Amino acid sequence: MKRLLKSQTDRKLCGVCGGIAEYFCVDSTLIRLIAVAITIFSVGLGLIGYIAAAIIIPESNH
């Protein structure tokens, strides 16, 4: 069973985008670009979502 975890190896800030990319088997750059676009076009709501995800999503053990 797959679990959504923050990445320990593919991280820029907290590892949220890297973890989402690993979960969906896509490139982390694509996830980061989507996160930036959501933040820009939603007047910062993407940033609030990122912070919430950083708090909620558990760390990877490897």
C-alpha positions in Angstrom: 0.0 0.0 0.0 1.4 3.4 -1.0 1.5 6.2 1.6 2.0 9.9 1.0 5.1 10.9 2.9 7.4 13.9 2.7 10.6 13.1 0.7 13.9 12.9 2.5 15.9 13.0 -0.7 14.0 15.2 -3.1 13.4 18.3 -1.0 13.8 22.0 -1.4 12.0 23.2 1.7 10.0 20.6 3.6 9.9 17.7 1.1 6.1 18.1 0.4 6.4 18.5 -3.4 9.0 15.7 -3.6 6.8 13.4 -1.6 3.7 14.2 -3.8 5.8 13.6 -6.9 7.0 10.2 -5.5 3.5 9.2 -4.6 2.1 10.0 -8.1 5.3 8.8 -9.9 5.9 12.1 -11.7 8.8 14.6 -11.9 9.0 16.8 -8.8 9.7 19.8 -11.0 6.2 19.5 -12.4 4.7 19.4 -9.0 6.7 22.4 -7.9 5.5 24.4 -11.0 1.9 23.4 -10.3 2.3 24.5 -6.7 3.8 27.9 -7.7 1.0 28.4 -10.3 -1.7 27.6 -7.7 -0.1 30.1 -5.2 0.1 32.8 -7.8 -3.4 32.4 -9.3 -5.1 31.8 -5.9 -3.6 34.9 -4.2 -1.5 32.8 -1.8 -3.8 30.0 -1.0 -1.3 27.5 -2.4 1.2 28.7 0.2 -1.3 28.1 3.0 -1.9 24.6 1.5 1.8 23.9 1.4 2.3 24.9 5.0 -0.7 22.7 6.0 0.7 19.8 4.1 4.1 20.2 5.6 2.5 20.0 9.1 0.1 17.1 8.3 2.1 14.8 6.0 4.5 12.5 8.0 8.2 12.2 7.3 9.6 9.4 5.2 11.8 6.9 7.2 14.3 6.1 4.5 
